[in-house]
Amino acid sequence: MGCVGSKPEDAVANKGRPGIVEEVAVFVPGLRAPKNVDFVQSLGDRLPKRLVEHLSALRTKIVVMAAQEAPTVAKPRRKTATQHGGSSLADLLQALEDYLPVLLGLAKDGSQLTDKVQFAWANQMDDAEETKMANAWYEVLSVLHLMAMICFSEANLLLLPKVSGDGDHLKEYEESRRTSIDKFLKAAGYLDCAIQHVLPRLPPDLRKELPVDLAEGVLHSLHIQALGQSVDIQLWMAMDSVTATLAVKRRLACEMVKCWQQATDYIAQYPLAEGWGGKHHLFIKLKYVEAKAAAYYYHGVLLDEGNTQKSHTAAVAALKAADDFLKESKRASEAFNVLPPTTRNPLPWGSMKYLCEKIPKHVSSKVRINRDLYTQDRILERAPTLPDFPVALKPDEYRLPEVDPSWNYSMWISV
């Protein structure tokens, strides 16, 4: 998304960096990476030398590590998909966690240094666009966003299907799926903190100048995406469980619909039509349509267990809607993949592999059994309303750390 422009109103104009991303299970709209900053020039006469050097060293480490990580995120290697997140991403996340409490010394209440350093960041998928702001809270916001996108990237590596030598897609390990949910909920916690506790600290004029990656609606969309993909994995695991009931599966599918509807509403506020921003918009649309296919399928199956003509008629309408959304999802997937930079989704896997097999067969069977209900004068004009379930999953709570003890100037005396 930042790859499409520096500001929301510029989003359509920039097509981002061309290229090919390999398989995508979790769309990551490019890592926003920091550019070099001269802390000595900005803070050299205001802080102890060793503190300035400490701050500079921590951030320089992140600059180097983030630059090295770009190829891995853009083209995730299949061989790393079996690893739990990849050590290099974990190292970068740790470097950000080490930097944040020291950085907060510039942003703390009453600090006279909040606007003394001009921080520069650029999306690695659109490095022609760079945003500079002389505000430490912009830096905090950018750090939290990067921490969340690292978690997305780790989840993508975990969820990419492993392929055997003959090309068959193998079943993902349950541990990897559970770990990916942990990554998503962690990312959602970072984004929730950014929305609730960091964005409000930025002056209104600066909030208008934020790159589209950090716009409030986009952050909300990413936050909801993390929850939606977590519920998707829960549904996948329920499909593999012999104890999960149809009612449980329907509830999870309906929760997915709610998540992706909200994500769609948030991202629709921005004119994201091309490049990585456009791809993110299409990814959310794809997941929304897939969720509706799943929800109408399980709703239809449950309705069909009723013993009245009304319930059977409603079931047929729901199953037909599921089949229509499944077909639409295939078109949405193609649109997502062909939009530059081109991508390749895995063959149907996870919950969609099951649904791609079950929905057409179930619909075909019901058409034969209830052919009279499928006539134009008997079929419902609309699919029945889906049940409304609250989303059970919540983000991991994340709070900004305390200011690092290195801001106790006395520790630098005589050093």
KOLRO-575788 format. One record per residue (C-alpha): z, x, y; chain; residue number from 1. Coordinates in nm, 3 decimals. Example, Ala and Ser with C-alpha at 12.3 -4.5 7.8 and 13.67 -1.06 7.14 Angstrom:
# residues 2
       pz       px       py  chain    n
    0.780    1.230   -0.450      A    1
    0.714    1.367   -0.106      A    2
***
This chain:
# residues 415
       pz       px       py  chain    n
    0.000    0.000    0.000      A    1
    0.063    0.278    0.244      A    2
   -0.265    0.411    0.122      A    3
   -0.435    0.134    0.312      A    4
   -0.307    0.211    0.656      A    5
   -0.032    0.333    0.879      A    6
    0.054   -0.009    1.016      A    7
    0.016   -0.361    0.877      A    8
   -0.262   -0.452    1.120      A    9
   -0.458   -0.144    1.014      A   10
   -0.435   -0.224    0.645      A   11
   -0.784   -0.362    0.601      A   12
   -0.967   -0.081    0.774      A   13
   -0.861    0.205    0.549      A   14
   -0.993    0.214    0.196      A   15
   -0.760    0.487    0.078      A   16
   -0.845    0.784   -0.138      A   17
   -1.113    0.719   -0.403      A   18
   -1.043    0.818   -0.760      A   19
   -0.954    0.695   -1.103      A   20
   -0.613    0.601   -1.230      A   21
   -0.582    0.586   -1.605      A   22
   -0.388    0.309   -1.775      A   23
   -0.155    0.091   -1.568      A   24
    0.140   -0.105   -1.702      A   25
    0.333   -0.093   -1.375      A   26
    0.138   -0.067   -1.053      A   27
    0.285    0.198   -0.824      A   28
    0.129    0.178   -0.475      A   29
    0.137    0.553   -0.421      A   30
    0.436    0.775   -0.355      A   31
    0.519    0.819    0.013      A   32
    0.593    1.189    0.051      A   33
    0.765    1.374    0.336      A   34
    0.580    1.626    0.547      A   35
    0.741    1.945    0.673      A   36
    0.989    1.913    0.961      A   37
    1.124    2.192    1.181      A   38
    1.497    2.121    1.184      A   39
    1.571    2.448    1.365      A   40
    1.364    2.349    1.667      A   41
    1.518    2.001    1.682      A   42
    1.879    2.080    1.592      A   43
    1.919    2.455    1.624      A   44
    2.130    2.440    1.940      A   45
    2.325    2.129    1.836      A   46
    2.459    2.212    1.488      A   47
    2.593    2.518    1.304      A   48
    2.311    2.735    1.174      A   49
    2.415    2.703    0.810      A   50
    2.423    2.323    0.830      A   51
    2.072    2.314    0.975      A   52
    1.953    2.553    0.703      A   53
    2.122    2.337    0.438      A   54
    1.952    2.021    0.565      A   55
    1.617    2.198    0.588      A   56
    1.641    2.346    0.238      A   57
    1.719    2.009    0.079      A   58
    1.423    1.840    0.247      A   59
    1.180    2.127    0.186      A   60
    1.260    2.105   -0.185      A   61
    1.163    1.737   -0.180      A   62
    0.840    1.812    0.008      A   63
    0.736    2.060   -0.262      A   64
    0.843    1.846   -0.557      A   65
    0.678    1.529   -0.425      A   66
    0.348    1.713   -0.373      A   67
    0.360    1.836   -0.731      A   68
    0.435    1.489   -0.863      A   69
    0.132    1.315   -0.709      A   70
   -0.116    1.387   -0.993      A   71
    0.129    1.261   -1.255      A   72
    0.178    0.931   -1.077      A   73
   -0.191    0.883   -1.003      A   74
   -0.299    0.971   -1.357      A   75
   -0.009    0.920   -1.596      A   76
   -0.059    1.130   -1.904      A   77
   -0.048    0.929   -2.223      A   78
    0.147    1.201   -2.399      A   79
    0.433    1.160   -2.152      A   80
    0.456    0.786   -2.213      A   81
    0.689    0.847   -2.506      A   82
    0.937    1.036   -2.290      A   83
    1.212    0.845   -2.116      A   84
    1.083    0.870   -1.766      A   85
    0.972    1.233   -1.754      A   86
    1.197    1.517   -1.640      A   87
    1.001    1.604   -1.325      A   88
    1.041    1.253   -1.183      A   89
    1.410    1.261   -1.270      A   90
    1.443    1.597   -1.093      A   91
    1.278    1.457   -0.781      A   92
    1.509    1.156   -0.787      A   93
    1.809    1.388   -0.814      A   94
    1.682    1.595   -0.520      A   95
    1.662    1.279   -0.309      A   96
    2.012    1.177   -0.411      A   97
    2.137    1.522   -0.308      A   98
    1.960    1.498    0.028      A   99
    2.065    1.147    0.128      A  100
    2.438    1.205    0.199      A  101
    2.355    1.511    0.412      A  102
    2.083    1.320    0.596      A  103
    2.327    1.037    0.672      A  104
    2.518    1.276    0.895      A  105
    2.234    1.235    1.145      A  106
    2.234    0.856    1.116      A  107
    2.604    0.774    1.107      A  108
    2.755    0.545    1.368      A  109
    2.815    0.720    1.697      A  110
    2.586    1.011    1.616      A  111
    2.400    1.158    1.912      A  112
    2.143    1.309    1.674      A  113
    1.981    0.995    1.530      A  114
    1.665    1.030    1.739      A  115
    1.649    1.410    1.772      A  116
    1.427    1.483    1.469      A  117
    1.077    1.349    1.430      A  118
    1.034    1.271    1.062      A  119
    0.684    1.259    0.913      A  120
    0.573    1.085    0.591      A  121
    0.237    0.999    0.437      A  122
    0.132    0.807    0.129      A  123
   -0.009    1.057   -0.119      A  124
   -0.294    0.819   -0.199      A  125
   -0.390    0.808    0.167      A  126
   -0.281    1.133    0.324      A  127
   -0.516    1.086    0.618      A  128
   -0.260    0.840    0.752      A  129
    0.072    0.990    0.855      A  130
    0.361    0.815    1.026      A  131
    0.603    1.007    1.247      A  132
    0.919    0.857    1.387      A  133
    1.209    1.018    1.571      A  134
    1.475    0.816    1.397      A  135
    1.703    0.918    1.109      A  136
    1.712    0.561    0.975      A  137
    1.335    0.577    0.926      A  138
    1.399    0.881    0.710      A  139
    1.669    0.697    0.512      A  140
    1.434    0.402    0.462      A  141
    1.158    0.634    0.341      A  142
    1.394    0.810    0.101      A  143
    1.508    0.481   -0.055      A  144
    1.147    0.364   -0.089      A  145
    1.053    0.688   -0.264      A  146
    1.353    0.659   -0.497      A  147
    1.241    0.308   -0.593      A  148
    0.880    0.414   -0.652      A  149
    1.000    0.698   -0.875      A  150
    1.177    0.439   -1.089      A  151
    0.854    0.234   -1.101      A  152
    0.666    0.545   -1.212      A  153
    0.923    0.620   -1.481      A  154
    0.896    0.262   -1.608      A  155
    0.517    0.291   -1.619      A  156
    0.540    0.600   -1.839      A  157
    0.782    0.422   -2.069      A  158
    0.569    0.110   -2.103      A  159
    0.223    0.260   -2.151      A  160
    0.133    0.186   -2.513      A  161
    0.118    0.480   -2.747      A  162
   -0.210    0.522   -2.930      A  163
   -0.257    0.657   -3.280      A  164
   -0.543    0.876   -3.388      A  165
   -0.755    0.578   -3.495      A  166
   -0.710    0.408   -3.160      A  167
   -0.470    0.134   -3.272      A  168
   -0.205    0.038   -3.023      A  169
    0.139    0.088   -3.171      A  170
    0.450   -0.114   -3.106      A  171
    0.670    0.023   -2.832      A  172
    1.018    0.123   -2.927      A  173
    1.286   -0.125   -2.823      A  174
    1.484    0.157   -2.662      A  175
    1.194    0.236   -2.428      A  176
    1.169   -0.128   -2.326      A  177
    1.540   -0.151   -2.254      A  178
    1.528    0.174   -2.058      A  179
    1.236    0.046   -1.850      A  180
    1.441   -0.262   -1.754      A  181
    1.716   -0.027   -1.638      A  182
    1.460    0.158   -1.424      A  183
    1.335   -0.165   -1.266      A  184
    1.682   -0.294   -1.185      A  185
    1.770    0.044   -1.035      A  186
    1.456    0.030   -0.819      A  187
    1.541   -0.325   -0.713      A  188
    1.884   -0.203   -0.605      A  189
    1.736    0.070   -0.386      A  190
    1.495   -0.178   -0.227      A  191
    1.765   -0.439   -0.171      A  192
    1.978   -0.178    0.006      A  193
    1.679   -0.079    0.219      A  194
    1.613   -0.441    0.320      A  195
    1.972   -0.543    0.380      A  196
    2.134   -0.231    0.519      A  197
    1.868    0.007    0.655      A  198
    1.588   -0.197    0.811      A  199
    1.833   -0.376    1.046      A  200
    1.942   -0.036    1.182      A  201
    1.594    0.035    1.318      A  202
    1.519   -0.082    1.673      A  203
    1.272   -0.375    1.687      A  204
    1.001   -0.164    1.854      A  205
    1.014    0.092    1.572      A  206
    1.010   -0.175    1.303      A  207
    0.678   -0.293    1.443      A  208
    0.540    0.059    1.405      A  209
    0.642    0.104    1.041      A  210
    0.364    0.180    0.793      A  211
    0.268   -0.118    0.582      A  212
    0.442    0.044    0.283      A  213
    0.775   -0.013    0.457      A  214
    0.707   -0.352    0.615      A  215
    0.985   -0.596    0.533      A  216
    0.763   -0.839    0.340      A  217
    0.617   -0.558    0.131      A  218
    0.964   -0.428    0.046      A  219
    1.064   -0.780   -0.056      A  220
    0.751   -0.806   -0.271      A  221
    0.829   -0.477   -0.448      A  222
    1.190   -0.589   -0.498      A  223
    1.075   -0.913   -0.664      A  224
    0.810   -0.725   -0.863      A  225
    1.084   -0.513   -1.019      A  226
    1.268   -0.826   -1.130      A  227
    0.949   -0.996   -1.250      A  228
    0.849   -0.703   -1.467      A  229
    1.202   -0.686   -1.609      A  230
    1.184   -1.052   -1.713      A  231
    0.839   -0.989   -1.859      A  232
    0.987   -0.721   -2.086      A  233
    1.270   -0.956   -2.182      A  234
    1.011   -1.213   -2.287      A  235
    0.825   -0.951   -2.489      A  236
    1.147   -0.858   -2.668      A  237
    1.226   -1.226   -2.729      A  238
    0.885   -1.269   -2.891      A  239
    0.976   -0.993   -3.135      A  240
    1.318   -1.145   -3.206      A  241
    1.369   -1.381   -3.498      A  242
    1.669   -1.538   -3.326      A  243
    1.516   -1.616   -2.983      A  244
    1.440   -1.988   -2.957      A  245
    1.139   -2.151   -2.795      A  246
    1.370   -2.275   -2.519      A  247
    1.479   -1.917   -2.443      A  248
    1.119   -1.799   -2.430      A  249
    1.019   -2.088   -2.202      A  250
    1.306   -2.013   -1.968      A  251
    1.208   -1.645   -1.943      A  252
    0.844   -1.738   -1.881      A  253
    0.946   -1.983   -1.609      A  254
    1.167   -1.717   -1.448      A  255
    0.862   -1.489   -1.443      A  256
    0.660   -1.756   -1.264      A  257
    0.931   -1.786   -0.998      A  258
    0.942   -1.406   -0.948      A  259
    0.568   -1.360   -0.915      A  260
    0.533   -1.665   -0.690      A  261
    0.786   -1.512   -0.451      A  262
    0.618   -1.171   -0.469      A  263
    0.285   -1.338   -0.390      A  264
    0.431   -1.523   -0.091      A  265
    0.577   -1.204    0.055      A  266
    0.270   -0.983    0.016      A  267
    0.034   -1.257    0.136      A  268
    0.170   -1.196    0.488      A  269
   -0.036   -0.877    0.510      A  270
   -0.417   -0.835    0.521      A  271
   -0.432   -0.615    0.214      A  272
   -0.789   -0.639    0.090      A  273
   -0.901   -0.287    0.002      A  274
   -0.778    0.039   -0.143      A  275
   -0.435    0.065   -0.296      A  276
   -0.300   -0.218   -0.086      A  277
   -0.569   -0.448   -0.218      A  278
   -0.499   -0.332   -0.573      A  279
   -0.131   -0.408   -0.534      A  280
   -0.214   -0.756   -0.412      A  281
   -0.442   -0.811   -0.713      A  282
   -0.180   -0.673   -0.951      A  283
    0.073   -0.930   -0.830      A  284
   -0.189   -1.203   -0.862      A  285
   -0.264   -1.089   -1.218      A  286
    0.102   -1.096   -1.319      A  287
    0.150   -1.437   -1.157      A  288
   -0.138   -1.586   -1.353      A  289
   -0.015   -1.426   -1.677      A  290
    0.332   -1.570   -1.616      A  291
    0.190   -1.920   -1.568      A  292
   -0.008   -1.889   -1.892      A  293
    0.312   -1.798   -2.077      A  294
    0.523   -2.069   -1.912      A  295
    0.275   -2.351   -1.974      A  296
    0.226   -2.238   -2.334      A  297
    0.595   -2.251   -2.423      A  298
    0.646   -2.568   -2.218      A  299
    0.360   -2.732   -2.405      A  300
    0.491   -2.628   -2.745      A  301
    0.833   -2.771   -2.664      A  302
    0.686   -3.094   -2.528      A  303
    0.486   -3.133   -2.846      A  304
    0.809   -3.155   -3.042      A  305
    0.868   -3.497   -2.884      A  306
    0.784   -3.808   -3.081      A  307
    0.614   -4.015   -2.812      A  308
    0.253   -4.041   -2.705      A  309
    0.363   -3.945   -2.353      A  310
    0.516   -3.619   -2.473      A  311
    0.209   -3.536   -2.682      A  312
   -0.020   -3.609   -2.388      A  313
    0.191   -3.388   -2.161      A  314
    0.191   -3.116   -2.426      A  315
   -0.188   -3.121   -2.447      A  316
   -0.214   -3.095   -2.068      A  317
    0.033   -2.804   -2.060      A  318
   -0.148   -2.617   -2.339      A  319
   -0.482   -2.672   -2.167      A  320
   -0.330   -2.529   -1.847      A  321
   -0.204   -2.230   -2.046      A  322
   -0.554   -2.170   -2.182      A  323
   -0.707   -2.201   -1.834      A  324
   -0.457   -1.952   -1.689      A  325
   -0.518   -1.714   -1.977      A  326
   -0.889   -1.715   -1.897      A  327
   -0.811   -1.670   -1.529      A  328
   -0.588   -1.373   -1.614      A  329
   -0.882   -1.198   -1.778      A  330
   -1.087   -1.243   -1.461      A  331
   -0.792   -1.126   -1.249      A  332
   -0.753   -0.818   -1.468      A  333
   -1.118   -0.730   -1.427      A  334
   -1.098   -0.774   -1.047      A  335
   -0.791   -0.551   -1.037      A  336
   -0.951   -0.277   -1.244      A  337
   -1.285   -0.257   -1.064      A  338
   -1.139   -0.239   -0.713      A  339
   -1.141    0.131   -0.613      A  340
   -0.961    0.342   -0.707      A  341
   -1.065    0.210   -1.047      A  342
   -0.807    0.164   -1.319      A  343
   -0.794    0.082   -1.685      A  344
   -0.540   -0.166   -1.814      A  345
   -0.432   -0.116   -2.173      A  346
   -0.581   -0.359   -2.421      A  347
   -0.364   -0.671   -2.446      A  348
   -0.019   -0.559   -2.547      A  349
    0.339   -0.669   -2.506      A  350
    0.383   -1.040   -2.438      A  351
    0.015   -1.083   -2.343      A  352
   -0.107   -0.948   -2.677      A  353
    0.084   -1.226   -2.849      A  354
   -0.029   -1.492   -2.601      A  355
   -0.394   -1.387   -2.616      A  356
   -0.383   -1.460   -2.986      A  357
   -0.162   -1.770   -2.990      A  358
   -0.281   -1.975   -2.693      A  359
   -0.649   -2.020   -2.795      A  360
   -0.551   -2.098   -3.156      A  361
   -0.282   -2.345   -3.054      A  362
   -0.506   -2.521   -2.803      A  363
   -0.790   -2.544   -3.054      A  364
   -0.555   -2.690   -3.312      A  365
   -0.417   -2.949   -3.071      A  366
   -0.765   -3.053   -2.964      A  367
   -0.852   -3.130   -3.323      A  368
   -0.527   -3.312   -3.394      A  369
   -0.513   -3.501   -3.064      A  370
   -0.881   -3.538   -2.989      A  371
   -0.825   -3.883   -2.842      A  372
   -0.574   -3.739   -2.595      A  373
   -0.829   -3.485   -2.479      A  374
   -1.079   -3.744   -2.356      A  375
   -1.128   -3.764   -1.982      A  376
   -0.965   -4.105   -1.952      A  377
   -0.651   -4.001   -2.139      A  378
   -0.585   -3.642   -2.036      A  379
   -0.341   -3.593   -1.752      A  380
   -0.503   -3.497   -1.424      A  381
   -0.240   -3.230   -1.375      A  382
   -0.032   -3.017   -1.605      A  383
    0.331   -3.127   -1.624      A  384
    0.575   -2.969   -1.381      A  385
    0.741   -2.658   -1.517      A  386
    1.122   -2.652   -1.541      A  387
    1.294   -2.475   -1.255      A  388
    1.526   -2.198   -1.375      A  389
    1.707   -1.949   -1.152      A  390
    1.629   -1.584   -1.222      A  391
    1.921   -1.452   -1.425      A  392
    1.859   -1.080   -1.373      A  393
    2.007   -0.919   -1.063      A  394
    1.936   -0.577   -0.908      A  395
    2.177   -0.295   -0.975      A  396
    2.403   -0.276   -0.672      A  397
    2.334    0.034   -0.466      A  398
    2.533    0.143   -0.165      A  399
    2.452    0.424    0.071      A  400
    2.669    0.727   -0.009      A  401
    2.937    0.863    0.218      A  402
    2.835    1.133    0.464      A  403
    2.839    1.471    0.292      A  404
    3.146    1.694    0.357      A  405
    2.912    1.961    0.493      A  406
    2.932    1.770    0.824      A  407
    3.289    1.892    0.853      A  408
    3.193    2.166    1.097      A  409
    3.508    2.363    1.032      A  410
    3.376    2.470    0.693      A  411
    3.093    2.661    0.870      A  412
    3.320    2.852    1.107      A  413
    3.296    3.228    1.061      A  414
    3.015    3.181    0.806      A  415
***
